[in-house]
Amino acid sequence: MNLQRLDKIIASQLNISRSDAKADIRRGFVGVDGELVRDPSRSFSPLECNITYKGQAVNFKEFIYLVLNKPKGVLSASTDNNRQTVVDLVPTELSRQNLSPVGRLDKDTTGLLLITDDGQFSHKVISPKSDIKKVYHVVLDGLIPKNACEEFAKGIVLADGTKCLPAKLEIKGEKEALVEIREGKYHQIKRMFGVLGLGVNELKRLSIGGFKLPEDLKEGECRELTEAELKSVLY
Ligand code: URA
């Protein structure tokens, strides 16, 4: 990994400002490979050295990958002047600069949302070219017509003429289904059902790739992905 200034490393890993990082380094709080380093401008390769802060090891991570069980009423954005965003729900100890949701869920949609500061990963997950499946549970305001599975499999043409990729519909009840899509157009699921004359009452994302919303993660809770979970997202 490239060399980085020590104040930058400390600021990113401890989620503190560059000026606080500089001050802490000058105070002698930071060690590198067993030596106190008081010069914030010195550069190190963070994966190849042992950095400590106040005597505790700093476990350097270039990027962070989080899963949130999104509740209703929260905006899929990093910041907003008035409204609560998904990034506001990230606990302080996991927070970093440049965190963003991986794609968007509507304000009234719940369930699995990934949050990261790794833009390339985000792009890979969202891009239809990556062919990563996203599964949603949906509750509709009317009966699902008999031809619905076939229409989804053919590829729904939205009201504005946009053609969706083939999708899987698995009927779970008269008004309830699982939907698997491999892209993420704006309001896609709602617009797909809209073509069949149905409104969506409840929408929850259950999985992305091979990664399922953890059962023990309550609405509003957020935690870091394990390495195995991270890999499973890109299956
Ligand atoms: N499709 C929608 O219509 N809304 C979402 O939040 C996600 C997929």
Boltz pocket constraint, residues with backbone or C-beta under 6 A from the ligand:
constraints:
  - pocket:
      binder: B
      contacts: [[A, 104], [A, 105], [A, 106], [A, 107], [A, 109], [A, 185], [A, 186], [A, 187], [A, 188], [A, 189], [A, 190], [A, 191], [A, 203]]
      max_distance: 6.0
